[in-house]
Amino acid sequence: AIRRQRQMCIETEIIANGREIQPVPEIRELYYGDWENRTWEEMSEADLEEWNGWLTDWVDRRMPNGEAFMEFYNRVTRGLEQIIKENKSKHVLIVSHNGALSAMHCHLTGAGPKAFWRFNSKQGHYSAVWVSGEKRTYDCMNYPAVWKKIENKLSALQGQIGAKALILSKKQESGKSFFCKGKILDKERFLW
């Protein structure tokens, strides 16, 4: 997990290209407790009764010494709403893990937490959401990221960056360089 977190930090720095990066602890991945860094098979073998209980009630049941899904979902959505509140009229790039991004999609679409397994954020892809007051409109979901060399720094082509991203924007601004539909990323504020 630490190696993957370190890789995500490196990828976020490449994406930000010297712009402000602001860690947001509320949008971190689900904490699996005793099951952290284990495969599904290893989790079921560790304690079959606990595993079956969690499979039966994955929404409310806490993982052994870990976090319950609803605790995770509420934490992530609180963090997302705080990001939206603090960044009105700004473009924001959120780089996170699949679970946290899936929870954000459930919240932003109004589908709710039980729709969690319907969303999957692919590696090297992004989704763009326009935010205006309480209205959230998806411009794209799981769109392949295409990176362009900026200021002679690191250049990452589609597929080389494994980060998953969700972009929030108050409204589409024509003439602005924005990370959507293959345009280059050129915004001043990022959060991960």
SELUM-129197 format. One record per residue: residue number from 1; residue in one letter; x, y, z of N, C-alpha, C, O, CB in turn. Coordinates in steps of 0.1 Angstrom, whole numbers, plus 5000, padded with zeros to 4 digits. Each point is the difference from the previous one (the first is absolute). Glycine has a CB too. Layout:
<sites>
num, residu, n_X, n_Y, n_Z, ca_X, ca_Y, ca_Z, c_X, c_Y, c_Z, o_X, o_Y, o_Z, cb_X, cb_Y, cb_Z
NUM, A, X, Y, Z, X, Y, Z, X, Y, Z, X, Y, Z, X, Y, Z;
...
</sites>
This chain:
<sites>
num, residu, n_X, n_Y, n_Z, ca_X, ca_Y, ca_Z, c_X, c_Y, c_Z, o_X, o_Y, o_Z, cb_X, cb_Y, cb_Z
1, A, 5008, 4988, 5000, 4992, 5012, 5000, 5009, 5013, 5000, 4996, 5009, 4993, 4986, 4978, 5019;
2, I, 5028, 5012, 4996, 5009, 5012, 5000, 5007, 5003, 4987, 5001, 5011, 4995, 5003, 4985, 5029;
3, R, 5000, 4993, 4969, 5006, 5001, 4987, 4990, 5006, 4990, 5004, 5009, 4992, 5011, 4971, 5013;
4, R, 4973, 5016, 4995, 4989, 5005, 4991, 4997, 5015, 5003, 4999, 5008, 4991, 4991, 4969, 5007;
5, Q, 5010, 5026, 5015, 4998, 5014, 5004, 5011, 5009, 4995, 4998, 5011, 4995, 4989, 4981, 5026;
6, R, 5026, 5003, 4981, 5011, 5007, 4995, 4999, 5002, 4985, 5003, 5011, 4995, 5011, 4980, 5024;
7, Q, 4982, 4999, 4974, 4999, 5001, 4985, 4989, 5010, 4996, 5002, 5008, 4991, 5005, 4968, 5007;
8, M, 4982, 5024, 5010, 4989, 5010, 4997, 5005, 5014, 5002, 4997, 5009, 4993, 4986, 4974, 5014;
9, C, 5026, 5019, 5004, 5005, 5013, 5003, 5009, 5005, 4988, 4999, 5012, 4996, 5000, 4983, 5029;
10, I, 5009, 4996, 4970, 5009, 5003, 4988, 4992, 5004, 4988, 5002, 5010, 4993, 5015, 4974, 5016;
11, E, 4972, 5008, 4989, 4991, 5002, 4988, 4993, 5014, 5002, 4999, 5007, 4990, 4998, 4968, 5007;
12, T, 4999, 5028, 5015, 4993, 5012, 5002, 5009, 5012, 4998, 4996, 5010, 4994, 4989, 4979, 5023;
13, E, 5028, 5010, 4987, 5010, 5010, 4998, 5002, 5002, 4985, 5002, 5012, 4995, 5009, 4983, 5027;
14, I, 4990, 4995, 4970, 5001, 5001, 4986, 4988, 5007, 4994, 5002, 5009, 4992, 5012, 4970, 5007;
15, I, 4974, 5017, 5005, 4988, 5007, 4995, 5000, 5015, 5004, 4997, 5008, 4991, 4991, 4970, 5010;
16, A, 5015, 5025, 5011, 5000, 5013, 5005, 5010, 5009, 4994, 4998, 5012, 4998, 4993, 4980, 5023;
17, N, 5021, 5003, 4975, 5010, 5007, 4993, 5003, 5013, 5007, 5001, 5011, 4994, 4991, 4979, 4985;
18, G, 5011, 5009, 5034, 5004, 5012, 5008, 4989, 5008, 5006, 5003, 5009, 5008, 5016, 4992, 4977;
19, R, 4969, 4996, 5012, 4988, 5007, 5006, 4997, 4995, 5014, 5006, 4989, 5004, 4985, 5015, 4973;
20, E, 5001, 5003, 5031, 4997, 4996, 5013, 4993, 4986, 5001, 4991, 4998, 4993, 5007, 5027, 5013;
21, I, 5007, 4967, 5003, 4994, 4987, 5003, 4995, 5001, 5015, 5008, 5003, 5008, 5006, 4984, 4974;
22, Q, 4974, 5009, 5020, 4995, 5001, 5014, 4994, 4987, 5004, 4990, 4995, 4995, 5005, 5029, 5002;
23, P, 5012, 4968, 5012, 4995, 4988, 5005, 4986, 5001, 5007, 4998, 5010, 5008, 5026, 4982, 4995;
24, V, 4967, 4999, 4995, 4987, 5001, 5006, 4998, 4986, 5006, 4995, 4990, 4993, 4995, 5027, 4991;
25, P, 5012, 4981, 5029, 5000, 4987, 5006, 4986, 4993, 4999, 4999, 4988, 5000, 5018, 5020, 5016;
26, E, 4972, 5000, 4984, 4987, 4995, 4999, 4997, 4991, 4988, 4991, 4992, 5000, 5002, 5028, 5013;
27, I, 5015, 4982, 4976, 4997, 4993, 4988, 5010, 4988, 4998, 5001, 4996, 4988, 4989, 5026, 5002;
28, R, 5016, 4974, 5020, 5009, 4988, 4999, 4991, 4988, 4999, 4988, 5000, 5001, 5030, 5011, 5013;
29, E, 4989, 4978, 4982, 4993, 4987, 4997, 4994, 4994, 5013, 5004, 5004, 5011, 5012, 4992, 4970;
30, L, 4975, 4995, 5017, 4994, 4992, 5011, 5012, 4993, 5008, 5009, 4994, 4995, 4969, 5003, 4992;
31, Y, 5021, 5003, 5027, 5009, 4994, 5008, 4995, 4986, 5003, 4990, 4998, 5006, 5018, 5023, 5004;
32, Y, 5000, 4969, 4985, 4996, 4986, 5001, 5004, 4993, 5014, 4997, 4988, 5002, 5005, 5011, 4973;
33, G, 5005, 5008, 5033, 5004, 4995, 5013, 5009, 4988, 4999, 5010, 5000, 4993, 4969, 5008, 5017;
34, D, 5017, 4981, 4996, 5008, 4987, 5000, 5000, 4994, 4986, 5009, 4992, 4997, 4984, 5004, 5026;
35, W, 4999, 5009, 4968, 4999, 4995, 4986, 5009, 5008, 4991, 5000, 4997, 4988, 4977, 4994, 5017;
36, E, 5028, 5020, 5000, 5008, 5009, 4992, 5011, 4993, 4992, 5007, 4991, 5006, 4988, 5028, 5010;
37, N, 5007, 4984, 4972, 5010, 4994, 4991, 4999, 4985, 4998, 5010, 4993, 4996, 5005, 5025, 5012;
38, R, 4973, 4977, 4993, 4998, 4986, 4998, 4991, 4998, 4987, 4992, 5009, 4997, 5010, 4986, 5028;
39, T, 4999, 4994, 4969, 4991, 4997, 4988, 4986, 4996, 5006, 4999, 4997, 5012, 5021, 4996, 4973;
40, W, 4970, 5006, 5007, 4987, 4996, 5004, 5001, 4985, 5005, 4994, 4997, 5010, 4995, 5018, 4973;
41, E, 5019, 4977, 5011, 5002, 4986, 5004, 5006, 5000, 5014, 4996, 4992, 5008, 5007, 5001, 4968;
42, E, 5007, 5015, 5026, 5007, 5000, 5013, 4990, 5005, 5011, 5001, 4994, 5012, 5021, 5010, 4977;
43, M, 4970, 5005, 5008, 4991, 5005, 5010, 4990, 4990, 5004, 4997, 4998, 5012, 5005, 5025, 4978;
44, S, 4993, 4969, 5000, 4990, 4990, 5003, 5006, 4988, 5008, 4994, 4994, 5008, 4993, 5012, 4971;
45, E, 5026, 4991, 5018, 5007, 4989, 5007, 5003, 5004, 5014, 5001, 4991, 5009, 5008, 5002, 4969;
46, A, 4993, 5020, 5025, 5004, 5004, 5013, 4989, 4998, 5010, 5003, 4995, 5012, 5012, 5022, 4978;
47, D, 4973, 4985, 5007, 4988, 4998, 5009, 4988, 4999, 4991, 4993, 5010, 4997, 5018, 5003, 5022;
48, L, 4985, 4975, 4978, 4989, 4998, 4990, 4987, 5005, 5006, 4992, 5006, 4992, 5020, 4974, 4999;
49, E, 4986, 5019, 5022, 4987, 5005, 5006, 4999, 5015, 4999, 4990, 5006, 4996, 5010, 4974, 5020;
50, E, 5011, 5027, 4987, 5001, 5014, 4999, 4998, 5005, 4986, 4993, 5009, 4997, 5023, 4992, 5023;
51, W, 4991, 4992, 4971, 4999, 5003, 4985, 4986, 4999, 4995, 4995, 5009, 4993, 5028, 4983, 5004;
52, N, 4970, 4997, 5006, 4986, 4998, 4996, 4991, 5010, 5006, 4991, 5004, 4993, 5014, 4971, 5005;
53, G, 4997, 5029, 5014, 4992, 5010, 5007, 5002, 5014, 4992, 4990, 5007, 4998, 5012, 4981, 5024;
54, W, 5010, 5015, 4975, 5003, 5012, 4992, 4994, 5000, 4986, 4994, 5010, 4996, 5027, 4993, 5017;
55, L, 4980, 4985, 4981, 4993, 4999, 4986, 4985, 5002, 5001, 4994, 5006, 4991, 5025, 4979, 5002;
56, T, 4975, 5010, 5018, 4986, 5001, 5002, 4996, 5014, 5003, 4989, 5005, 4995, 5010, 4972, 5013;
57, D, 5009, 5031, 4999, 4997, 5014, 5004, 5012, 5009, 4998, 5004, 5006, 5010, 4979, 4985, 5007;
58, W, 5022, 5010, 4971, 5011, 5008, 4997, 4998, 5015, 5002, 5010, 5007, 5002, 4997, 4976, 4982;
59, V, 4981, 5021, 5016, 4997, 5015, 5002, 5002, 5004, 5015, 5006, 5010, 5002, 4977, 4989, 4979;
60, D, 5012, 4993, 5028, 5000, 5005, 5014, 5010, 4992, 5009, 5004, 5005, 5011, 4973, 5001, 4986;
61, R, 5028, 4983, 4999, 5009, 4992, 5008, 5014, 5005, 4999, 5005, 5002, 4989, 4980, 4978, 5008;
62, R, 5021, 5022, 5015, 5014, 5004, 5001, 5009, 4988, 4997, 4998, 4989, 5004, 4996, 5029, 5013;
63, M, 5017, 4985, 4975, 5010, 4990, 4998, 5008, 4998, 5013, 5000, 5009, 5008, 5002, 4997, 4967;
64, P, 5003, 4982, 5027, 5008, 4998, 5013, 5010, 5011, 5002, 5010, 5001, 4992, 4986, 4974, 5006;
65, N, 5003, 5033, 5013, 5009, 5011, 5003, 5001, 5010, 4989, 5010, 5007, 4999, 5003, 4977, 5015;
66, G, 4977, 5017, 4977, 5000, 5009, 4989, 4988, 5009, 5000, 4995, 5003, 5011, 5017, 4980, 4976;
67, E, 4984, 5021, 5001, 4990, 5010, 4999, 4988, 4994, 4993, 5001, 4992, 4992, 5016, 5026, 5006;
68, A, 4971, 4986, 5007, 4988, 4996, 4994, 4998, 5008, 4987, 5004, 5012, 4999, 4985, 4982, 5023;
69, F, 5005, 5000, 4968, 4998, 5007, 4987, 4993, 5014, 5002, 5004, 5010, 4994, 4995, 4968, 4995;
70, M, 4990, 5022, 5019, 4993, 5013, 5002, 5008, 5010, 5007, 4998, 5012, 4997, 4981, 4975, 5004;
71, E, 5030, 5009, 5008, 5010, 5010, 5006, 5008, 5006, 4989, 5002, 5012, 4999, 4998, 4975, 5023;
72, F, 5006, 5004, 4969, 5008, 5004, 4989, 4992, 5009, 4990, 5005, 5011, 4997, 5008, 4968, 5005;
73, Y, 4975, 5017, 4994, 4992, 5008, 4991, 4997, 5013, 5005, 5001, 5010, 4993, 4989, 4969, 4999;
74, N, 5006, 5022, 5021, 4996, 5013, 5006, 5013, 5009, 5001, 4999, 5012, 4998, 4982, 4977, 5015;
75, R, 5030, 5005, 4990, 5013, 5008, 5001, 5003, 5006, 4987, 5003, 5012, 4998, 5005, 4973, 5021;
76, V, 4992, 5006, 4970, 5004, 5005, 4987, 4990, 5010, 4995, 5004, 5010, 4994, 5006, 4968, 5001;
77, T, 4977, 5020, 5007, 4991, 5010, 4995, 5001, 5013, 5007, 4998, 5011, 4994, 4986, 4971, 4999;
78, R, 5018, 5018, 5020, 5003, 5012, 5008, 5012, 5008, 4994, 5000, 5012, 4998, 4990, 4977, 5023;
79, G, 5021, 5003, 4977, 5012, 5006, 4994, 4997, 5006, 4986, 5005, 5011, 4997, 5009, 4973, 5016;
80, L, 4979, 5009, 4979, 4996, 5005, 4986, 4992, 5013, 5001, 5003, 5009, 4993, 4998, 4967, 4998;
81, E, 4989, 5024, 5018, 4992, 5012, 5001, 5008, 5012, 5005, 4997, 5011, 4997, 4983, 4974, 5007;
82, Q, 5029, 5012, 5005, 5009, 5011, 5005, 5009, 5005, 4989, 5002, 5012, 4999, 4998, 4977, 5024;
83, I, 5005, 5002, 4969, 5008, 5005, 4988, 4991, 5008, 4991, 5005, 5011, 4996, 5009, 4968, 5005;
84, I, 4974, 5017, 4996, 4991, 5008, 4992, 4998, 5014, 5006, 5000, 5010, 4993, 4989, 4969, 4998;
85, K, 5008, 5021, 5022, 4996, 5012, 5007, 5012, 5010, 5000, 4998, 5012, 4998, 4986, 4975, 5016;
86, E, 5028, 5008, 4988, 5012, 5008, 5001, 5005, 5005, 4986, 5009, 5008, 5000, 4997, 4980, 5021;
87, N, 4989, 5006, 4969, 5006, 5003, 4986, 4990, 5004, 4990, 5001, 4996, 4988, 5016, 4988, 5017;
88, K, 4973, 5024, 5000, 4990, 5005, 4990, 5006, 5008, 4989, 5010, 5007, 5003, 4973, 4993, 5016;
89, S, 5013, 4998, 4969, 5005, 5007, 4989, 5014, 4996, 4996, 5007, 5008, 4992, 4978, 5011, 5014;
90, K, 5020, 4970, 4999, 5013, 4995, 4996, 4999, 4987, 4994, 4991, 4992, 5003, 5019, 5021, 5016;
91, H, 5000, 4983, 4973, 5002, 4987, 4995, 5008, 4992, 5011, 5010, 5006, 5005, 4989, 5002, 4970;
92, V, 4998, 4980, 5028, 5006, 4992, 5010, 5003, 4986, 4994, 4991, 4994, 4994, 4998, 5019, 5025;
93, L, 5023, 4982, 4983, 5003, 4987, 4996, 5002, 4991, 5013, 5008, 5004, 5008, 5003, 5004, 4970;
94, I, 4981, 4982, 5023, 5002, 4991, 5011, 5006, 4987, 4995, 4995, 4993, 4991, 4985, 5017, 5022;
95, V, 5031, 4986, 4993, 5007, 4988, 4997, 4998, 4991, 5012, 5005, 5003, 5011, 5012, 5008, 4973;
96, S, 4978, 4977, 5014, 4997, 4991, 5012, 4999, 4986, 4995, 5003, 4996, 4989, 4985, 5022, 5023;
97, H, 5008, 4973, 4997, 4999, 4986, 4998, 4986, 4997, 4994, 4991, 5008, 5001, 5026, 4987, 5017;
98, N, 4981, 4993, 4976, 4988, 4996, 4994, 4988, 5000, 5010, 4990, 5005, 4997, 5023, 4981, 4988;
99, G, 4989, 5009, 5027, 4989, 5000, 5010, 4995, 5014, 5003, 4988, 5002, 5000, 5022, 4977, 5010;
100, A, 4999, 5030, 4993, 4997, 5014, 5003, 4993, 5006, 4988, 4990, 5007, 5002, 5029, 4995, 5015;
101, L, 4986, 4996, 4972, 4994, 5006, 4988, 4986, 4994, 4997, 4991, 5007, 4996, 5032, 4998, 4994;
102, S, 4976, 4982, 5012, 4987, 4994, 4998, 4989, 5006, 5010, 4989, 5002, 4996, 5022, 4977, 4996;
103, A, 4994, 5023, 5020, 4991, 5006, 5010, 4996, 5014, 4996, 4988, 5004, 5001, 5022, 4983, 5017;
104, M, 4999, 5021, 4976, 4998, 5013, 4995, 4990, 5000, 4989, 4990, 5008, 4999, 5033, 4999, 5008;
105, H, 4978, 4983, 4984, 4991, 4999, 4989, 4986, 4997, 5005, 4990, 5005, 4995, 5028, 4987, 4990;
106, C, 4981, 4999, 5025, 4987, 4996, 5006, 4993, 5013, 5005, 4988, 5002, 4998, 5020, 4975, 5008;
107, H, 5000, 5031, 5001, 4995, 5012, 5006, 4996, 5011, 4989, 4989, 5006, 5001, 5025, 4989, 5020;
108, L, 4995, 5007, 4970, 4998, 5010, 4990, 4988, 4997, 4991, 4993, 5009, 4995, 5031, 4996, 5006;
109, T, 4974, 4982, 4996, 4989, 4997, 4991, 4987, 4998, 5007, 4989, 4999, 4994, 5027, 4990, 4992;
110, G, 4984, 5011, 5028, 4988, 4998, 5008, 4996, 4986, 5001, 4989, 4997, 5005, 5004, 5025, 4988;
111, A, 5016, 4969, 5002, 4996, 4985, 5000, 5001, 4994, 5014, 4994, 4990, 5003, 5015, 5009, 4974;
112, G, 4999, 5008, 5032, 5001, 4995, 5014, 5010, 4989, 5002, 5005, 4994, 4990, 4971, 5013, 5013;
113, P, 5026, 4990, 5009, 5011, 4990, 5004, 4998, 4986, 4994, 5009, 4993, 4998, 4995, 5020, 5022;
114, K, 4983, 4983, 4979, 4998, 4986, 4996, 5003, 4998, 4985, 5001, 4988, 4995, 4981, 5010, 5022;
115, A, 5020, 5013, 4976, 5004, 4999, 4985, 5016, 4999, 4999, 5005, 5001, 4989, 4974, 5012, 5005;
116, F, 5028, 4986, 5017, 5014, 5000, 5000, 5007, 4991, 4990, 5009, 5004, 4993, 4989, 5002, 5031;
117, W, 4997, 4982, 4974, 5006, 4990, 4991, 4997, 5003, 4986, 5006, 4993, 4991, 4993, 4990, 5027;
118, R, 4993, 5026, 4979, 4997, 5004, 4986, 5011, 5009, 4994, 5000, 5002, 4988, 4975, 4996, 5017;
119, F, 5033, 5008, 5003, 5010, 5010, 4995, 5014, 4994, 5002, 5003, 4993, 5010, 4982, 5026, 4996;
120, N, 5023, 4983, 4983, 5014, 4995, 5000, 5008, 5011, 4993, 4998, 5003, 4988, 4995, 4972, 5013;
121, S, 5017, 5030, 5006, 5009, 5010, 4994, 5012, 4993, 4995, 5007, 4994, 5007, 4985, 5024, 5008;
122, K, 5010, 4982, 4972, 5011, 4993, 4994, 5013, 5007, 5001, 5000, 5013, 5001, 4984, 4978, 4983;
123, Q, 5027, 5002, 5017, 5013, 5005, 5001, 5003, 5009, 4987, 4996, 4996, 4989, 5012, 4984, 5025;
124, G, 4998, 5032, 4988, 5004, 5008, 4989, 4988, 5007, 4993, 5001, 5005, 4989, 5018, 4980, 5008;
125, H, 4969, 5015, 5010, 4988, 5007, 4995, 4995, 5010, 5009, 5005, 5001, 5012, 4989, 4978, 4976;
126, Y, 4997, 5030, 5008, 4995, 5010, 5008, 4985, 5002, 4997, 4995, 4995, 4989, 5027, 5016, 5012;
127, S, 4971, 4995, 5008, 4986, 5004, 4998, 4999, 5015, 5003, 5007, 5005, 5009, 4985, 4972, 4998;
128, A, 5000, 5030, 4986, 4998, 5014, 5002, 4986, 5003, 5003, 4990, 4995, 4994, 5028, 5010, 4990;
129, V, 4980, 5003, 5027, 4987, 5003, 5005, 4999, 5015, 5001, 5008, 5007, 5007, 4990, 4971, 5006;
130, W, 4991, 5028, 4982, 4998, 5015, 5001, 4991, 5001, 5012, 4990, 4994, 5002, 5012, 5011, 4973;
131, V, 5002, 5004, 5034, 4992, 5003, 5013, 4995, 5014, 5000, 5008, 5009, 4998, 5006, 4974, 5014;
132, S, 4973, 5018, 4990, 4994, 5014, 5001, 4990, 4999, 5011, 4989, 4994, 4997, 5015, 5011, 4978;
133, G, 4999, 5000, 5036, 4990, 4999, 5012, 4999, 4986, 5003, 5009, 4993, 5003, 4979, 5028, 4990;
134, E, 4999, 4974, 5007, 4997, 4986, 5004, 5000, 4991, 4987, 4999, 4988, 5001, 4988, 5020, 5019;
135, K, 5015, 4998, 4968, 4999, 4993, 4988, 5014, 4994, 4996, 5010, 5008, 5001, 4971, 5007, 4991;
136, R, 5019, 4972, 5005, 5013, 4994, 4996, 4997, 4994, 4986, 4991, 4992, 4999, 5016, 5003, 5025;
137, T, 5001, 5008, 4966, 4998, 4995, 4987, 5013, 4993, 4995, 5011, 5007, 5000, 4972, 5011, 4995;
138, Y, 5016, 4970, 5001, 5012, 4993, 4995, 5003, 5003, 4985, 4991, 5000, 4992, 5004, 4981, 5024;
139, D, 5017, 5024, 4982, 5004, 5002, 4986, 5006, 4987, 4994, 4997, 4997, 4988, 5008, 5028, 5017;
140, C, 5002, 4968, 5003, 5006, 4987, 4995, 5003, 4992, 5013, 5002, 5005, 5011, 5007, 5005, 4968;
141, M, 4991, 4976, 5018, 5003, 4991, 5011, 5010, 4989, 4995, 4998, 4995, 4989, 4980, 5009, 5022;
142, N, 5033, 4994, 4996, 5010, 4990, 4996, 5005, 5003, 4986, 5001, 4991, 4991, 4988, 4992, 5023;
143, Y, 5015, 5030, 4984, 5005, 5004, 4987, 5016, 4998, 5000, 5006, 5004, 5010, 4975, 5013, 4986;
144, P, 5025, 4977, 4994, 5014, 4998, 5000, 5008, 5013, 5001, 4997, 5010, 4993, 5000, 4970, 4994;
145, A, 5013, 5021, 5022, 5008, 5012, 5002, 5010, 5000, 4990, 5007, 4990, 4997, 4989, 5010, 5027;
146, V, 5006, 5012, 4969, 5011, 5002, 4991, 5008, 5012, 5005, 4994, 5011, 5001, 4992, 4980, 4979;
147, W, 5026, 5006, 5023, 5008, 5011, 5006, 5009, 5006, 4989, 5005, 4993, 4991, 4995, 4996, 5031;
148, K, 5003, 5024, 4979, 5008, 5007, 4991, 5012, 5006, 5008, 4999, 5004, 5011, 4981, 5001, 4973;
149, K, 5032, 4995, 5009, 5011, 5006, 5007, 4998, 5015, 5003, 4995, 5007, 4992, 5020, 4977, 4995;
150, I, 4988, 5019, 5025, 4997, 5014, 5005, 5013, 5006, 5005, 5007, 4994, 5009, 4969, 5001, 4997;
151, E, 5028, 5016, 4989, 5012, 5007, 5004, 5013, 4991, 5000, 5008, 5001, 5010, 4977, 5014, 5004;
152, N, 5016, 4977, 4976, 5012, 4991, 4999, 5002, 4991, 5012, 5011, 4995, 5002, 4999, 5022, 4983;
153, K, 4979, 4981, 5023, 5002, 4991, 5011, 4995, 4986, 4996, 4999, 4996, 4988, 4997, 5023, 5028;
154, L, 5001, 4972, 4994, 4996, 4987, 4997, 4988, 4999, 4991, 4990, 5007, 5002, 5019, 4987, 5020;
155, S, 4992, 4997, 4969, 4989, 4997, 4990, 4995, 4986, 5003, 5007, 4991, 5000, 5002, 5025, 4983;
156, A, 4978, 4983, 5019, 4994, 4987, 5002, 4989, 4998, 4990, 4991, 5008, 4999, 5014, 4993, 5026;
157, L, 4996, 4988, 4967, 4990, 4997, 4990, 4990, 4991, 5006, 5002, 4994, 5010, 5015, 5009, 4972;
158, Q, 4972, 4996, 5011, 4989, 4992, 5005, 5005, 4986, 5004, 5007, 4994, 4993, 4977, 5018, 4991;
159, G, 5011, 4984, 5028, 5004, 4987, 5005, 5012, 4999, 5008, 5002, 4991, 5008, 4988, 5000, 4972;
160, Q, 5019, 5019, 5020, 5012, 5000, 5008, 4997, 5005, 5014, 5007, 4997, 5009, 5007, 5007, 4970;
161, I, 4976, 5004, 5023, 4996, 5005, 5013, 4989, 4991, 5005, 4990, 4998, 4993, 5017, 5026, 5002;
162, G, 4995, 4971, 5017, 4989, 4991, 5005, 4990, 5007, 5009, 4991, 4993, 5005, 5026, 4989, 4994;
163, A, 4984, 5031, 5003, 4991, 5007, 5009, 4986, 5000, 4994, 4998, 4999, 4988, 5021, 5016, 5020;
164, K, 4972, 4986, 5001, 4986, 5001, 4997, 4995, 5014, 5004, 5005, 5004, 5011, 4991, 4971, 4991;
165, A, 4996, 5031, 4991, 4997, 5014, 5003, 4985, 5004, 4998, 4993, 4994, 4992, 5030, 5012, 5002;
166, L, 4973, 5003, 5014, 4986, 5006, 4999, 5002, 5015, 4999, 5007, 5006, 5009, 4982, 4974, 5004;
167, I, 5006, 5026, 4977, 5001, 5014, 4999, 4987, 5007, 5003, 4990, 4996, 4995, 5028, 5001, 4987;
168, L, 4983, 5013, 5026, 4988, 5008, 5004, 5002, 5014, 4994, 5010, 5006, 5001, 4985, 4980, 5020;
169, S, 4994, 5019, 4973, 5001, 5014, 4995, 4986, 5006, 5002, 4990, 4994, 4998, 5028, 4999, 4985;
170, K, 4983, 5020, 5020, 4987, 5008, 5001, 4993, 5000, 4987, 4988, 4998, 4999, 5022, 5016, 5020;
171, K, 4997, 4990, 4970, 4994, 5000, 4987, 5010, 4999, 4989, 5012, 5002, 5003, 4970, 5013, 5006;
172, Q, 5014, 4982, 4980, 5010, 4999, 4989, 5004, 5013, 4995, 4991, 5009, 4998, 5000, 4969, 4995;
173, E, 5022, 5025, 5006, 5004, 5013, 4995, 5007, 4998, 4987, 5011, 4994, 4999, 4992, 5015, 5025;
174, S, 4991, 4997, 4966, 5007, 4998, 4986, 5012, 5009, 5000, 5001, 5010, 5006, 4977, 4986, 4983;
175, G, 5032, 4999, 5004, 5013, 5007, 4999, 5010, 4997, 5011, 5012, 5003, 4998, 4975, 5015, 4991;
176, K, 5008, 4975, 5021, 5009, 4996, 5011, 5006, 4986, 4997, 4993, 4992, 4995, 4994, 5022, 5022;
177, S, 5025, 4984, 4986, 5006, 4987, 4998, 4997, 4991, 5012, 5004, 5003, 5011, 5015, 5007, 4976;
178, F, 4973, 4980, 5011, 4995, 4992, 5011, 5001, 4985, 4996, 4998, 4997, 4988, 4986, 5022, 5019;
179, F, 5018, 4973, 5002, 5002, 4986, 4999, 4987, 4992, 4997, 4995, 4994, 5008, 5025, 5007, 5007;
180, C, 4975, 5001, 4973, 4988, 4993, 4996, 5000, 4997, 4985, 5004, 5009, 4992, 4984, 5003, 5027;
181, K, 5007, 4977, 4977, 4999, 4996, 4986, 5014, 5001, 4993, 5001, 5004, 4989, 4975, 5003, 5011;
182, G, 5035, 4990, 5007, 5013, 4999, 4994, 5008, 5013, 5000, 5011, 5000, 4995, 4980, 4982, 4992;
183, K, 5003, 5029, 5018, 5007, 5013, 5001, 5011, 4999, 5011, 5000, 4991, 5008, 4980, 5022, 4984;
184, I, 5030, 4996, 5007, 5010, 4999, 5011, 4995, 5006, 5013, 4991, 5008, 5000, 5027, 4994, 4982;
185, L, 4988, 4994, 5028, 4997, 5004, 5014, 5007, 5013, 5003, 5013, 5000, 4999, 4983, 4976, 5008;
186, D, 4997, 5034, 4996, 5007, 5013, 5003, 4992, 5008, 5010, 4994, 5010, 4996, 5016, 4990, 4981;
187, K, 4989, 4995, 5035, 4992, 5007, 5010, 5009, 5002, 5012, 5010, 4994, 5002, 4968, 4996, 4990;
188, E, 5018, 5019, 5017, 5009, 5004, 5011, 4998, 4993, 5013, 5009, 5002, 5009, 4991, 5019, 4980;
189, R, 4990, 4971, 5013, 4998, 4994, 5013, 4996, 4986, 4999, 4991, 4996, 4993, 5002, 5026, 5016;
190, F, 5013, 4969, 4999, 4998, 4986, 5000, 4998, 4995, 5014, 5007, 5005, 5009, 5005, 4993, 4969;
191, L, 4980, 4992, 5024, 4999, 4993, 5013, 5001, 4985, 4998, 4996, 4995, 4989, 4990, 5024, 5020;
192, W, 5020, 4974, 5000, 5000, 4985, 4999, 4998, 4994, 5014, 4999, 4988, 5001, 5017, 5014, 4980;
</sites>
